């Protein structure tokens, strides 16, 4: 389906055909109608026959066809399905490959903190990155919203230079981006992307969480001080009161105080929602550099990468937490790559959570 220009309304029949094909149906268009063969589960969920003819009219006198015009039941179901999914695209960036000499110069300054390395091979290659845009919302006694964007290599999870994200934005340089047949992204990279999104959102909401904690502590202190004063007055009545009555009154106050504090905790409990907005698979030229690394008596390999348009090497993925390691260290037993958070100091033998 061609993209509409200006305020032109998209063709409902083409939209329906694309939406059904995306869910596994076989759809073929002929003029003003489409013939479709749907999987049984899909047909049942959409409440249409498995073999059907689609027409673009909302109401038609044809009993052998399913209407999918604007406002039709099928169109409404398909739009709800489409709006519940983050849009995805597979693109290729037309760019010059980085120079091997540039990649080698960057590798020579690579900050591997507790091992030495030699450059074994520098190879021009293609690299595929997964770039995800996410929206987050945090709610407690107030609401906070924001967006984050993350990029990582589809195979090993390395995090590229931030310039790569702007290159993947079709609004910036659309003439350099071409559709690319999608080979599919495995669950492991998407799972790692989701973990990083959770870590990044946790960082993003830290100021909001601190503000909520301050307000919670303030109101907690006010309630506790208020009931402490009431209990103190109850223990020293101005007139003679039976000890049992005083004890009952204090018990009631303590119960009421505890209930208010529990309600306060629920009021200030922060609920965080993260939703994917879009996902792009971006292929582009790169230079791959294979290193021979040595740590104590062990040797191994480490592959670094410089993609087109980047001013820095990709940051390898931490084998322990899944984050990106700007200044990595290696463990002693398996030479796992570890980030600065997992190994803040490299003296002695670093503990490796990945071993």
C-alpha positions in Angstrom: 0.0 0.0 0.0 1.3 3.4 -1.0 1.7 6.0 1.8 -1.0 8.6 1.7 -0.1 12.2 0.8 -1.3 15.1 2.7 -4.6 14.3 4.5 -5.7 11.5 2.1 -7.5 8.7 4.0 -5.6 5.4 3.6 -7.3 2.6 1.6 -9.2 0.5 4.2 -9.1 -2.6 1.9 -5.3 -2.4 1.6 -5.0 -1.8 5.3 -7.1 -4.9 6.1 -5.1 -7.0 3.6 -1.8 -5.9 5.2 -3.1 -6.5 8.7 -4.4 -10.0 7.9 -1.1 -10.9 6.1 0.9 -9.8 9.1 -1.1 -12.3 11.2 -0.4 -15.2 8.9 -3.3 -15.0 6.4 -2.9 -15.6 2.7 -4.4 -12.5 0.9 -4.6 -11.7 -2.8 -6.1 -8.5 -4.1 -8.0 -8.3 -7.3 -9.4 -4.9 -8.2 -11.8 -3.7 -5.5 -11.8 -6.9 -3.5 -9.4 -9.3 -1.7 -9.6 -13.0 -1.4 -8.2 -14.3 1.9 -7.5 -17.6 3.6 -7.1 -17.2 7.3 -5.7 -19.5 10.0 -8.5 -21.0 12.1 -7.7 -19.2 15.3 -7.4 -15.8 13.5 -10.7 -16.3 11.7 -12.4 -17.2 15.0 -11.0 -14.2 16.8 -12.1 -11.8 14.0 -15.5 -13.6 13.7 -15.2 -14.1 9.9 -14.9 -17.3 7.7 -11.6 -18.9 7.2 -12.0 -18.4 3.4 -13.6 -15.1 2.6 -13.8 -12.2 0.1 -13.1 -8.7 1.5 -14.7 -5.6 0.0 -14.1 -2.0 0.9 -17.7 -1.0 1.4 -19.1 -0.6 4.9 -22.5 -2.0 4.0 -23.1 -4.1 1.0 -25.9 -6.3 -0.4 -23.4 -9.1 -1.1 -23.9 -11.9 1.4 -20.8 -13.8 0.2 -18.4 -11.0 1.2 -17.0 -9.4 4.4 -17.1 -5.6 4.5 -13.9 -3.9 5.8 -14.6 -0.3 5.1 -14.3 2.5 7.6 -16.5 1.8 10.5 -17.1 -1.9 9.7 -16.7 -4.4 12.6 -13.7 -6.1 10.9 -12.0 -2.7 10.3 -12.5 -1.8 14.0 -11.1 -5.2 15.2 -8.0 -4.8 12.9 -7.3 -1.3 14.0 -7.4 -2.4 17.7 -5.0 -5.1 16.9 -2.6 -2.8 15.0 -2.7 -0.1 17.7 -1.8 -2.7 20.3 1.5 -3.6 18.5 4.6 -1.5 18.3 5.5 -0.7 14.7 8.6 -2.5 13.4 10.8 -1.9 10.3 13.9 -3.5 8.8 16.1 -0.9 7.1 19.5 -0.7 5.4 21.6 2.4 5.7 23.5 3.5 2.6 26.8 4.7 4.0 30.5 4.4 3.5 32.2 1.6 5.4 34.6 2.9 8.1 38.3 2.9 7.3 40.2 -0.1 8.9 43.0 2.4 9.9 40.4 4.4 11.9 39.1 1.3 13.6 42.7 0.2 14.5 43.5 3.6 15.9 40.4 3.4 18.2 41.2 -0.1 19.3 44.7 0.9 20.3 43.1 3.2 22.9 40.5 0.7 24.0 40.3 0.8 27.9 40.5 -2.9 28.8 41.2 -2.5 32.5 42.8 -5.7 33.6 44.1 -7.5 30.6 46.4 -7.0 27.6 45.5 -7.6 24.0 46.9 -7.8 20.5 45.0 -7.0 17.3 44.7 -10.2 15.2 42.5 -9.3 12.3 40.5 -6.3 11.0 37.7 -7.2 8.6 35.1 -5.1 6.7 31.7 -6.6 7.4 28.0 -5.9 7.7 26.4 -5.3 11.1 22.8 -5.4 12.1 21.5 -3.4 15.1 18.2 -3.4 16.9 17.0 0.0 17.9 14.0 0.4 20.2 12.0 3.4 21.3 10.2 3.0 24.7 7.7 5.2 26.6 7.5 5.0 30.4 5.0 6.2 33.0 5.5 6.3 36.7 2.6 7.0 39.0 2.4 7.5 42.8 0.9 10.6 44.3 1.8 12.2 41.1 2.5 11.1 37.5 5.8 11.2 35.6 6.3 10.4 31.9 9.2 10.1 29.6 10.8 8.3 26.6 14.1 6.4 26.1 15.8 5.0 23.0 18.2 2.0 23.1 20.4 0.4 20.4 22.4 -2.8 20.5 24.0 -5.2 18.1 21.6 -8.0 17.2 24.0 -10.8 17.7 26.2 -10.0 20.7 24.4 -7.1 22.4 27.2 -4.5 22.1 26.0 -0.9 22.4 26.9 1.4 19.6 27.7 5.1 19.6 24.7 7.3 20.1 25.0 8.7 16.6 23.7 5.5 15.2 20.2 6.2 16.7 19.9 9.4 14.7 21.0 7.6 11.5 18.1 5.2 12.0 15.5 8.0 12.2 13.7 8.2 8.8 12.8 11.8 9.5 16.5 12.9 9.4 17.9 11.4 6.2 15.3 9.3 4.5 17.1 9.1 1.2 19.9 7.0 3.0 17.5 4.4 4.4 16.1 1.6 2.2 13.8 -1.3 3.2 15.7 -4.5 4.0 14.4 -8.1 4.0 14.1 -8.9 7.6 15.9 -12.1 8.7 14.1 -11.9 12.1 15.5 -11.0 15.5 15.8 -13.8 18.1 14.2 -13.7 21.5 17.6 -13.4 23.2 18.5 -10.0 21.8 14.9 -8.7 22.4 15.1 -10.0 26.0 18.4 -8.2 26.5 16.9 -5.0 25.0 14.0 -5.3 27.5 16.4 -5.8 30.4 18.4 -2.7 29.4 15.2 -0.7 29.0 14.2 -1.6 32.5 17.7 -0.5 33.8 17.5 2.8 31.8 14.0 3.5 33.1 15.1 2.8 36.6 17.8 5.5 36.1 15.3 7.9 34.5 12.8 7.7 37.4 15.4 8.0 40.1 14.7 11.7 40.7 11.0 11.1 40.7 11.4 8.2 43.1 13.5 10.3 45.4 10.9 13.1 45.4 8.1 10.6 46.2 10.2 9.1 49.0 10.7 12.6 50.5 7.0 13.3 50.4 6.2 9.9 51.9 8.7 10.4 54.7 7.3 13.9 55.4 3.7 12.7 55.6 4.8 9.6 57.6 6.5 11.8 60.1 3.5 14.1 60.4 1.1 11.2 61.1 3.5 9.6 63.5 4.0 12.9 65.4 0.3 13.7 65.5 -0.7 10.3 67.0 2.3 10.4 69.3 1.0 13.6 70.8 -2.5 12.2 71.1 -1.2 9.1 72.9 0.9 11.2 75.2 -2.2 13.3 76.1 -4.2 10.1 76.6 -1.6 8.8 79.1 -1.8 12.0 81.2 -5.6 12.9 81.3 -6.7 16.1 83.0 -9.3 14.2 85.0 -9.3 10.8 86.7 -9.8 8.0 84.1 -9.7 4.2 84.6 -6.5 2.6 83.5 -8.4 0.1 81.4 -10.1 3.0 79.5 -6.8 4.7 78.9 -5.4 1.4 77.6 -8.3 0.9 75.3 -8.1 4.5 74.0 -4.4 4.1 73.3 -4.9 0.8 71.6 -7.6 2.4 69.3 -5.2 5.3 68.5 -2.4 2.9 67.6 -4.7 0.9 65.4 -5.9 4.0 63.6 -2.3 5.3 63.2 -1.1 2.0 61.7 -4.1 1.9 59.3 -3.3 5.5 58.1 0.4 4.6 57.7 -0.6 1.5 55.6 -2.8 3.6 53.4 0.0 6.1 53.1 2.4 3.4 51.9 -0.1 2.4 49.2 -0.6 6.0 48.1 3.1 6.5 47.6 3.9 3.1 46.1 5.3 3.9 42.7 3.8 1.9 39.8 6.0 1.9 36.6 4.8 1.0 33.1 7.2 0.6 30.1 5.7 0.2 26.6 7.6 -0.2 23.3 6.8 2.5 20.8 8.8 1.2 17.7 11.5 -1.3 16.8 13.9 -0.9 13.9 16.4 -3.5 12.6 19.2 -1.5 10.9 21.9 -3.1 8.7 24.9 -1.0 7.7 28.6 -1.4 6.9 31.1 -1.9 9.7 34.6 -3.0 10.5 35.1 -5.9 12.9 38.3 -6.2 14.9 39.3 -9.5 16.5 41.6 -9.2 19.6 43.7 -11.8 21.3 43.3 -11.1 25.0 45.4 -12.4 27.9 44.5 -12.3 31.6 46.9 -14.1 33.9 47.6 -17.5 32.4 44.5 -17.5 30.2 44.0 -16.4 26.6 40.8 -15.8 24.6 39.2 -13.7 21.8 37.3 -10.5 22.0 35.5 -9.0 19.0 35.0 -5.2 18.7 33.2 -3.3 16.1 33.1 0.1 14.5 29.9 0.8 12.5 29.5 3.4 9.8 28.8 6.9 11.1 30.1 6.2 14.6 32.9 8.0 16.3 33.6 5.3 18.9 33.7 1.5 19.1 30.7 -0.5 20.2 30.7 -1.1 24.0 30.7 -4.8 24.7 27.8 -6.4 26.6 28.5 -7.3 30.2 28.1 -11.1 30.7 26.8 -10.6 34.2 24.2 -7.8 34.1 23.6 -7.4 30.4 24.5 -3.7 30.4 27.1 -2.0 28.2 30.8 -2.0 29.4 32.5 1.3 28.4 35.6 0.2 30.4 35.4 -3.5 30.6 37.3 -6.0 32.8 37.7 -9.7 32.3 37.1 -12.4 34.9 39.9 -14.9 35.6 38.1 -18.2 34.9 36.3 -17.8 31.6 37.4 -14.3 30.5 33.8 -13.0 30.7 33.4 -9.3 29.9 32.3 -7.4 33.0 31.2 -3.8 33.3 32.2 -1.1 35.7 29.1 -1.7 37.9 29.7 -5.4 38.3 33.5 -4.9 38.8 34.1 -1.4 40.1 37.7 -2.3 41.1 40.1 -4.6 39.2 42.6 -5.3 42.0 42.9 -8.9 42.8 40.6 -11.5 41.4 37.2 -10.0 40.4 34.1 -11.9 41.3 32.2 -13.0 38.2 28.4 -13.4 38.4 28.4 -15.0 35.0 30.7 -17.9 35.9 
